Amino acid sequence: MGLEIDLAEAAAPKKISAEKKTPRYLQLAGELREAIVSGRYANGRQFPTETALCKQFDVSRFTVREALKRLQGEGLIERKRGSGTIVQPASARGGALHQPLSNVGELLQYARGSEVIYSAQGSGTLPASVSDQIEESTNGIWRRFSGTRRQNADSPPIAVTDAYFHEKLGDAVEQLDLGAGTLFSQIEKLTGITVARVTQDIQAIAANSAMARALDIKRGEPILRIIRCYLDTKGAVYEISVSHHPGNRFAYSMHIDLDA
C-alpha cells in the first residue's frame, strides 16, 4: 500500500546547497532533535525550560520558541501551558517495535531506543528494483549507505536499511555522522533544506536469501519493505531509504483524527 505525508510550507522554494547558511532556529531544532533521538532527554520526562535553553545555546527566546515549535509539530515534544515541555515517549508493545506514523517527526521515533551505524557503499545510479517503485524522477548519481538497526547490541535486527542521497546535495553527504542513526535530519541541518513532502510505499514481501541472512530469519518468511522518499519544496527527490523489517519485530501505529 502507498502512503503520503504532505508537509508543504508556504515559504518560497529553497536551493539545496551545503554552503547555504541555515537559520539558527533550524540549527537549534536539529541539535535538540538529535539529543532527543539519542536518548539524552528521557521519554516522558521534563524538557529544559526556554530560559535554560537560551543560556545553554546562547540564543534568543524567539530562536528557542521557533525551534521548540518545530519539534512540537514533529511530535517529538509536548508543550502544555503551566506544565512545561516533556519528551513524547517512544512505543514498544507485544515484543514488537511500534512505529508511530502521523507526521515526519514521528518517522524518527523508532530511532529512540534503537541503534544503527551506517557504512558507505559507494555511488552510482539508483537500482532498478528501487527506482521502478518510485513515481518521481530518480535520475542522477546516488550515494548509498547501509545499516542494520537493533534495539541493543545483543538483540536481533529490527531493520536493514539502505539510504540513498542525490548528488545535488554535494559535500553535505561527506559530513554525515554515520553513527548518529538519523541521516535525513542531519541533511536538513547541514544544507538548510526544508522537507516539504515524504512519500512511503509499504509492501509485505518474502525474504530472499540475502535478506534472510541479514535479518536472521528463514528464507521466504514475510518481511515489510518500506520505500521512503524525501522531497524538497520543488518536488524533487533528494533522499531515499529502503528498509526491510521482520514481520514479528515491527509494526506501524497510525492515528487519524476525524473532523467533528
C-alpha positions as CSV (number, residue, x, y, z in Angstrom):
1,M,0.0,0.0,0.0
2,G,1.1,3.5,-0.6
3,L,1.0,6.4,1.9
4,E,1.9,10.0,1.6
5,I,2.5,12.7,4.2
6,D,2.3,16.3,2.9
7,L,4.2,18.8,4.9
8,A,4.5,21.6,2.2
9,E,5.2,25.0,3.7
10,A,4.3,28.5,2.4
11,A,7.9,29.6,2.3
12,A,9.5,30.2,-1.1
13,P,11.5,27.3,-2.6
14,K,15.0,26.9,-1.2
15,K,18.0,25.9,-3.2
16,I,19.7,22.8,-1.9
17,S,23.2,23.7,-1.1
18,A,25.7,22.6,1.6
19,E,27.0,26.2,1.6
20,K,23.6,27.8,2.3
21,K,23.5,29.4,5.8
22,T,21.0,27.5,7.9
23,P,18.7,29.7,10.1
24,R,19.7,29.5,13.7
25,Y,16.4,28.1,14.9
26,L,16.7,25.2,12.4
27,Q,20.2,24.5,13.7
28,L,18.9,24.5,17.2
29,A,16.0,22.3,16.3
30,G,18.4,19.9,14.7
31,E,20.7,19.8,17.8
32,L,17.7,19.2,20.1
33,R,16.2,16.6,17.8
34,E,19.4,14.6,17.8
35,A,19.6,14.9,21.6
36,I,16.0,13.6,21.9
37,V,16.5,10.7,19.4
38,S,19.8,9.7,21.0
39,G,18.1,9.4,24.4
40,R,19.8,12.3,26.2
41,Y,16.4,13.5,27.2
42,A,14.4,10.6,28.8
43,N,11.0,9.7,27.4
44,G,8.1,11.3,29.3
45,R,10.5,13.5,31.4
46,Q,10.6,17.2,31.7
47,F,12.5,19.1,28.9
48,P,14.7,22.1,29.7
49,T,12.9,25.5,30.0
50,E,13.1,28.2,27.4
51,T,15.3,30.2,29.8
52,A,17.7,27.3,30.3
53,L,17.9,26.7,26.5
54,C,18.6,30.3,25.8
55,K,21.5,30.2,28.3
56,Q,22.8,26.9,27.2
57,F,22.9,27.7,23.5
58,D,23.4,31.5,23.7
59,V,20.4,32.3,21.6
60,S,17.3,34.5,21.8
61,R,14.0,33.4,23.3
62,F,12.5,33.8,19.8
63,T,15.0,31.3,18.4
64,V,14.2,28.8,21.2
65,R,10.5,29.1,20.7
66,E,10.7,28.6,16.9
67,A,12.9,25.5,17.4
68,L,10.5,24.1,20.0
69,K,7.5,24.9,17.8
70,R,9.2,22.8,15.0
71,L,9.9,19.9,17.4
72,Q,6.3,20.0,18.7
73,G,5.0,19.9,15.1
74,E,7.1,16.8,14.5
75,G,5.6,15.1,17.5
76,L,8.8,14.8,19.4
77,I,7.8,17.0,22.4
78,E,4.6,18.1,24.0
79,R,4.1,21.6,25.4
80,K,1.4,22.5,27.9
81,R,0.8,25.9,29.5
82,G,1.7,25.7,33.2
83,S,3.2,22.3,32.9
84,G,6.3,22.9,30.8
85,T,7.6,20.7,28.0
86,I,8.0,16.9,28.0
87,V,9.6,14.4,25.6
88,Q,7.0,12.2,23.9
89,P,7.6,8.6,24.7
90,A,8.6,6.0,22.0
91,S,6.4,2.9,21.8
92,A,7.1,-0.8,22.1
93,R,4.4,-3.3,22.7
94,G,3.9,-7.1,22.5
95,G,7.5,-7.8,21.7
96,A,7.5,-5.8,18.5
97,L,8.7,-2.2,18.0
98,H,5.7,0.1,17.1
99,Q,6.5,3.0,14.8
100,P,4.0,5.9,15.2
101,L,3.0,7.5,11.8
102,S,1.3,10.8,11.8
103,N,4.0,13.3,10.8
104,V,7.6,13.5,9.8
105,G,8.9,13.8,13.3
106,E,7.3,10.5,14.2
107,L,9.3,8.9,11.5
108,L,12.3,9.5,13.8
109,Q,10.6,7.8,16.8
110,Y,11.8,4.3,16.3
111,A,15.4,5.6,16.3
112,R,14.8,6.3,20.0
113,G,15.6,3.1,22.0
114,S,17.4,1.5,19.0
115,E,20.8,1.9,17.4
116,V,22.3,1.7,13.9
117,I,25.7,2.5,12.4
118,Y,25.7,3.1,8.6
119,S,28.6,2.2,6.3
120,A,29.3,3.8,2.9
121,Q,28.6,1.5,-0.1
122,G,29.7,3.7,-3.0
123,S,27.9,5.7,-5.6
124,G,26.0,5.0,-8.8
125,T,22.6,5.1,-10.4
126,L,19.7,4.0,-8.3
127,P,19.0,0.2,-8.6
128,A,16.1,-0.6,-10.9
129,S,14.5,-2.6,-8.0
130,V,14.1,0.8,-6.2
131,S,13.6,3.3,-9.0
132,D,10.8,1.2,-10.5
133,Q,8.8,1.7,-7.3
134,I,9.1,5.5,-7.3
135,E,6.8,7.8,-9.3
136,E,9.1,10.8,-9.2
137,S,12.3,11.2,-11.3
138,T,15.3,9.4,-9.8
139,N,17.9,10.3,-12.5
140,G,21.4,11.1,-11.5
141,I,24.1,9.7,-9.2
142,W,23.2,8.5,-5.7
143,R,25.5,7.8,-2.7
144,R,24.4,4.7,-0.8
145,F,24.8,3.9,2.9
146,S,23.7,0.7,4.6
147,G,23.0,-0.2,8.2
148,T,21.3,-2.7,10.5
149,R,19.1,-1.4,13.3
150,R,18.8,-3.2,16.6
151,Q,17.3,-2.3,20.0
152,N,20.7,-3.1,21.6
153,A,23.9,-4.9,20.5
154,D,22.7,-8.3,21.6
155,S,19.1,-8.1,20.2
156,P,18.1,-9.4,16.7
157,P,17.8,-7.0,13.8
158,I,14.6,-4.9,13.6
159,A,15.6,-3.4,10.2
160,V,18.1,-3.5,7.4
161,T,18.2,-0.1,5.7
162,D,19.8,1.3,2.5
163,A,19.8,5.1,2.4
164,Y,20.5,6.9,-0.9
165,F,21.5,10.6,-1.2
166,H,21.3,12.5,-4.5
167,E,24.5,14.1,-5.9
168,K,23.0,17.6,-5.8
169,L,23.4,17.5,-2.0
170,G,27.1,18.0,-2.7
171,D,29.6,17.9,0.1
172,A,26.9,17.7,2.8
173,V,26.8,13.9,2.3
174,E,30.5,13.7,3.2
175,Q,29.8,15.4,6.6
176,L,27.2,12.9,7.7
177,D,27.8,11.2,11.1
178,L,27.1,7.6,10.2
179,G,26.8,6.6,13.8
180,A,24.0,9.1,14.6
181,G,21.3,7.0,13.1
182,T,19.1,9.8,11.8
183,L,20.7,10.8,8.5
184,F,17.8,12.8,7.0
185,S,17.6,15.2,10.0
186,Q,21.4,15.8,9.6
187,I,20.9,16.8,5.9
188,E,18.4,19.4,7.0
189,K,20.9,20.8,9.4
190,L,23.8,20.7,7.0
191,T,22.0,22.2,4.0
192,G,19.1,24.3,5.3
193,I,16.8,22.2,3.2
194,T,13.1,22.1,4.2
195,V,11.4,18.7,3.9
196,A,8.3,19.6,2.0
197,R,6.8,16.1,1.4
198,V,7.5,12.5,2.4
199,T,6.1,9.6,0.4
200,Q,6.1,6.0,1.6
201,D,5.3,2.7,-0.1
202,I,4.7,-0.2,2.3
203,Q,4.6,-3.7,1.0
204,A,4.7,-7.2,2.5
205,I,7.2,-9.4,0.6
206,A,9.0,-12.7,1.2
207,A,12.6,-12.6,2.3
208,N,15.2,-13.7,-0.2
209,S,18.3,-15.5,0.9
210,A,20.4,-12.4,1.4
211,M,17.8,-10.5,3.3
212,A,17.0,-13.6,5.4
213,R,20.7,-13.8,6.5
214,A,20.9,-10.1,7.3
215,L,17.7,-10.2,9.4
216,D,18.5,-13.6,11.0
217,I,15.3,-15.2,9.8
218,K,14.4,-18.1,7.4
219,R,14.3,-17.6,3.6
220,G,10.7,-17.0,2.5
221,E,9.5,-15.5,5.8
222,P,7.3,-12.4,5.5
223,I,9.0,-9.1,5.8
224,L,7.8,-5.5,5.5
225,R,9.5,-3.4,2.8
226,I,9.2,0.4,3.3
227,I,10.5,2.7,0.5
228,R,10.5,6.3,1.7
229,C,11.2,9.4,-0.4
230,Y,12.1,12.8,0.9
231,L,11.2,15.7,-1.4
232,D,12.2,19.3,-1.4
233,T,9.9,22.4,-1.9
234,K,10.3,22.0,-5.7
235,G,9.0,18.4,-5.6
236,A,12.4,16.8,-6.3
237,V,13.5,13.7,-4.5
238,Y,16.9,14.2,-2.8
239,E,16.9,11.2,-0.3
240,I,15.5,7.7,-0.4
241,S,15.5,5.0,2.2
242,V,14.7,1.3,1.7
243,S,14.0,-0.6,4.9
244,H,13.2,-4.3,5.4
245,H,11.6,-5.3,8.7
246,P,10.9,-8.8,10.0
247,G,7.2,-9.3,10.3
248,N,7.2,-10.2,14.0
249,R,9.5,-7.5,15.2
250,F,8.0,-4.3,13.7
251,A,4.5,-2.7,13.4
252,Y,3.2,0.6,12.3
253,S,0.8,2.5,14.6
254,M,-1.3,5.2,13.0
255,H,-4.0,7.5,14.3
256,I,-6.4,9.6,12.3
257,D,-8.3,12.4,13.9
258,L,-11.7,12.8,12.2
259,D,-13.4,16.2,11.8
260,A,-16.4,16.7,14.1
